[in-house]
Amino acid sequence: MMRKLFVTIAFAACMMSGAPLHAQNFDNAGDYMGYIGDANNKLASVYMAYLSATAHNKSARKIEKRRMEVVNGIYETRVKIQTMPHWKGDRSYRDSTVAYYRLLEKVFNEQYAKIVNMEEIAEQSYDAMEAYLLAKEKAMEKLDEANEVSQTAQAAFAAKNNVTLVTEETKLSKKHQVAGELLKHHNELYLIFFKPYKEEMYLLENMNSNKPGKVVAIEQNINAMGTAAEEGLVKLRSINAFNNDASLVQASREALQFYKEEASSAKIFTDFFVQLEAFQKAEKTFKAKPSGKLTKEEIDTFNKQAKEMNEASKKFNTLNEQLNKQRSAMLDAYNKAVGKYMEKYMPKHK
């Protein structure tokens, strides 16, 4: 007799919950599969709550409790599934499901734990941030791959036992799909934004340092920031809006435009520090000579240099103050755009 069994399509659809599983008396193969399927769907809900938390709370450490709920749910259900009887001598579906659970445990215990540690150094460099976001994507890909293997085993068991699988996209499965697409879209945009952002951080650090040869470093930072901003603006042209909403793309574009314009105007910074180094040397020489031995020409020359230095300082301070205000406004607008975007499109799940 052909029996129909509805299968939920979802990211990590075969996840399980630590909730109690009940009677293990199965009248047919469909009931046998349904028992496992019910557990899968419950843990899919637990995972969705975790995924939602990661989007609405940037700190991986703050959502560590959510991750452990998923880990515990996987473990508890794996143990219970292991106690299921085989189906008429066929252990394939049960054992493949248990193997799938073991893989999930490995991903959540190892890869996601590693992600928590990577978060602490992600802000230190573009490469570290890229590696951090890539690790998150790879972990999700591992879950997707594991899910495909599990569904293949499920389909094979169903075919062997005359159970017809009917795919059914549920609200939860839609949430998984939207969450995955949204996070990938956000990460792509964030890396484009982060590159000139980090170069500017290096620039500001060098400007405030007293290390020798900082003028060369400052010039390199300015050039790198401008290049990253220009390359980012080109990349943005090929990135589509999410759900026909281009607000995050636009916020990224405005941020990059600021960095590009800052790089263009930052020649004042390099000119200032070149002039400052020259003036400091002249001042040291001037003060080292007894005042009674200074010529009128030397005094006039130094006074002229001091006046020019004061004028350069005024230009520097004016531009620096202007950029500080623009930067603050830009970052505030960008962060608000990201927050609003996530709040609007990331499915909420508890």
C-alpha positions in Angstrom: 0.0 0.0 0.0 1.3 3.4 -0.9 1.4 5.9 2.0 2.0 9.6 1.7 4.3 11.4 4.1 4.7 15.2 4.1 8.3 16.4 4.2 9.2 19.8 5.4 11.6 21.7 3.1 13.8 23.9 5.3 17.4 24.9 5.9 18.7 22.1 8.2 15.3 20.6 7.9 16.3 17.4 9.6 17.2 19.1 12.9 15.8 17.7 16.0 14.6 18.9 19.4 15.5 17.8 22.9 11.8 17.6 23.6 10.5 14.2 24.8 9.8 11.6 22.1 6.9 9.3 22.8 5.8 5.8 21.9 7.9 3.7 19.6 5.3 1.3 18.3 5.1 1.8 14.6 2.3 0.3 12.5 3.9 1.2 9.2 7.0 2.8 7.6 5.2 6.1 7.3 4.7 6.3 11.0 8.4 5.3 11.5 9.5 8.1 9.3 7.0 10.6 10.7 8.4 9.9 14.2 11.9 11.1 13.1 10.4 13.9 11.0 8.5 15.4 14.0 11.7 15.5 15.9 13.5 17.1 13.0 11.0 19.9 12.8 11.1 20.7 16.5 14.8 21.2 16.4 14.6 23.2 13.2 12.6 25.6 15.3 15.3 25.7 18.0 17.9 26.4 15.3 15.8 29.2 13.7 15.6 30.9 17.1 19.4 30.7 17.3 19.8 32.1 13.7 17.3 34.9 14.5 19.3 35.8 17.6 22.6 36.0 15.7 21.1 38.5 13.3 19.4 40.7 16.0 22.4 40.5 18.3 25.9 41.0 16.8 27.8 39.4 19.6 28.4 35.7 19.2 29.2 35.4 22.9 25.9 36.9 24.0 24.0 34.2 22.0 26.2 31.4 23.2 23.4 30.2 25.4 21.2 29.8 22.2 24.0 27.8 20.6 24.2 25.4 23.6 20.4 24.9 23.4 20.9 23.7 19.9 23.8 21.5 20.8 21.9 19.9 23.7 18.9 19.4 21.6 20.9 17.6 18.9 22.6 15.4 21.5 19.5 14.4 23.4 17.5 13.6 20.3 20.4 11.6 18.8 20.5 9.4 21.8 16.7 8.8 21.6 16.8 8.1 17.9 19.5 5.5 18.6 17.1 3.6 20.8 14.6 3.3 18.0 14.1 -0.3 16.7 15.2 -1.0 13.1 12.4 -1.3 10.6 12.0 -4.9 9.7 15.7 -5.5 9.8 16.5 -2.3 7.9 18.7 0.0 10.0 19.7 2.3 7.2 17.3 5.2 7.8 17.8 5.2 11.6 21.6 4.9 11.4 21.9 7.5 8.7 19.8 9.9 10.8 22.0 9.2 13.8 25.1 9.8 11.6 23.6 13.1 10.5 23.0 14.1 14.1 26.7 13.4 14.9 27.7 15.7 12.0 25.5 18.4 13.3 27.0 18.1 16.8 30.5 18.4 15.2 29.5 21.6 13.4 27.9 23.2 16.4 30.6 22.1 18.9 33.6 22.8 16.8 32.9 25.2 13.9 30.4 27.5 15.8 32.6 27.5 18.9 35.5 28.5 16.7 33.4 31.3 15.3 32.8 32.7 18.8 36.6 32.9 19.3 37.2 34.4 15.8 34.7 37.2 16.7 37.2 38.6 19.2 39.8 39.3 16.5 37.6 39.9 13.5 37.8 43.7 13.9 41.6 43.7 13.8 42.0 43.5 10.1 40.1 43.0 6.8 41.5 39.5 6.4 40.4 38.6 9.9 36.9 39.9 9.3 36.7 38.1 5.9 37.8 34.8 7.6 35.2 35.3 10.3 32.3 35.8 8.0 33.5 33.1 5.7 33.6 30.7 8.6 30.0 31.5 9.4 29.0 30.8 5.8 31.0 27.6 5.7 29.3 26.4 8.8 25.9 27.0 7.2 27.0 25.3 4.1 28.0 22.2 6.1 24.6 22.1 7.6 23.0 22.4 4.1 25.2 19.5 2.8 24.4 17.4 5.8 20.7 18.0 5.3 21.0 16.9 1.6 22.6 13.7 2.6 20.0 13.0 5.2 17.1 13.8 2.8 18.7 11.4 0.2 18.7 8.6 2.8 15.1 9.5 3.7 14.0 9.3 0.1 15.7 6.0 -0.4 14.0 4.5 2.7 10.6 5.9 1.5 11.0 4.4 -2.0 12.0 1.1 -0.5 9.0 1.0 1.7 6.3 2.4 -0.6 6.0 5.7 1.2 5.2 8.7 -1.0 7.0 11.8 0.1 5.0 15.0 -0.6 7.1 18.2 -0.2 5.6 21.0 1.8 7.1 24.4 2.3 6.2 25.6 5.8 6.4 28.9 7.5 9.5 27.7 9.3 11.2 26.5 6.1 10.5 30.0 4.6 12.1 31.6 7.6 15.2 29.4 7.2 15.5 30.4 3.5 15.0 34.1 4.1 17.5 34.1 7.0 20.2 32.4 5.0 19.7 34.7 2.0 19.6 37.8 4.1 22.8 37.0 6.1 24.7 36.2 2.9 23.5 39.5 1.4 24.5 41.5 4.5 27.9 39.8 4.8 28.7 40.7 1.1 27.9 44.3 1.7 29.6 44.5 5.0 32.9 43.3 3.7 32.8 46.0 1.0 32.1 48.6 3.7 34.6 47.2 6.1 37.7 47.4 3.8 37.9 51.3 3.6 36.5 51.5 7.1 39.5 49.6 8.4 42.0 51.5 6.3 40.7 54.7 7.8 41.2 53.2 11.3 44.8 52.6 10.4 45.1 56.2 9.1 43.7 57.7 12.3 46.0 55.5 14.4 49.1 56.6 12.4 48.0 60.3 12.6 47.8 60.0 16.4 51.1 58.1 16.7 54.6 59.5 17.4 56.4 56.7 15.5 59.1 57.8 13.0 58.3 57.7 9.3 54.6 58.0 9.9 54.1 60.4 6.9 54.8 57.5 4.5 52.4 55.2 6.5 49.7 57.9 6.4 50.1 58.4 2.7 49.8 54.6 2.2 46.7 54.5 4.4 45.0 57.3 2.4 45.8 55.7 -0.9 44.5 52.3 0.3 41.4 53.8 1.7 40.6 55.6 -1.5 41.3 52.5 -3.6 39.1 50.3 -1.4 36.3 52.9 -1.6 36.5 53.2 -5.4 36.6 49.4 -5.8 33.7 49.0 -3.5 31.6 51.5 -5.3 32.2 49.5 -8.5 31.2 46.2 -6.8 28.0 47.8 -5.5 26.8 48.3 -9.0 26.4 44.6 -9.5 24.7 43.8 -6.1 20.9 43.7 -6.3 18.6 44.9 -3.6 17.2 42.4 -1.1 13.5 42.0 -1.5 13.4 45.0 -3.8 14.7 47.1 -0.9 18.0 49.0 -1.8 18.3 50.8 1.4 21.3 48.8 2.7 23.0 49.0 -0.7 22.4 52.8 -0.7 23.7 53.1 2.9 26.9 51.2 1.9 27.3 53.5 -1.2 27.0 56.6 0.9 29.6 55.3 3.4 32.0 54.5 0.5 31.5 57.9 -1.0 32.5 59.4 2.3 35.7 57.4 2.4 36.5 58.3 -1.2 36.0 62.0 -0.6 38.0 61.8 2.6 40.9 60.2 0.7 40.7 63.0 -1.9 40.9 65.8 0.7 43.4 64.1 2.9 46.4 65.6 1.0 46.1 68.3 3.6 47.0 65.7 6.3 50.2 64.5 4.5 51.2 68.1 3.7 50.6 69.1 7.4 52.8 66.3 8.8 55.6 66.9 6.3 55.5 70.6 7.2 55.4 69.7 10.9 58.4 67.4 10.7 60.3 70.2 8.9 59.3 72.8 11.4 60.2 70.6 14.4 63.7 70.2 13.0 64.0 73.9 12.4 62.7 74.7 15.8 65.2 72.3 17.4 68.1 74.0 15.5 66.8 77.5 16.3 66.4 76.9 20.1 69.8 75.1 20.3 71.6 78.3 19.2 72.1 81.0 21.9 69.7 83.9 21.4 72.5 86.4 21.3 74.1 84.6 18.3 70.9 84.5 16.2 70.9 86.7 13.2 67.9 88.9 12.2 67.6 86.7 9.0 67.5 83.5 11.1 64.8 85.0 13.4 62.7 86.3 10.5 63.0 82.9 8.8 61.9 81.0 11.9 59.0 83.4 12.6 57.8 82.9 9.0 58.0 79.1 9.4 56.1 79.4 12.7 53.4 81.5 11.0 53.1 79.1 8.2 52.9 76.2 10.7 50.1 77.9 12.5 48.2 78.4 9.3 48.7 74.7 8.3 47.5 73.7 11.8 44.3 75.7 11.3 43.6 74.0 7.9 44.4 70.6 9.5 42.1 71.2 12.5 39.3 72.6 10.3 39.3 69.6 8.0 39.7 67.1 10.8 36.8 68.6 12.7 34.7 68.5 9.5 35.6 64.9 8.8 34.9 63.9 12.3 31.4 65.3 12.1 30.7 63.7 8.7 32.2 60.3 9.8 30.0 60.3 12.9 26.9 61.1 10.9 27.8 58.5 8.3 28.5 55.7 10.7 25.3 56.5 12.7 23.3 56.4 9.4 24.9 53.2 8.3 24.4 51.4 11.6 20.8 52.5 11.7 20.3 51.3 8.2 21.7 47.8 9.1 19.6 47.6 12.2 16.4 48.6 10.5 17.2 46.2 7.6 17.7 43.2 10.0 14.7 44.2 12.1 12.5 44.3 8.9 13.6 41.2 7.1 15.2 38.8 9.5 12.5 36.4 10.6 11.8 36.5 14.3 11.6 33.2 16.1 11.5 32.2 19.7 
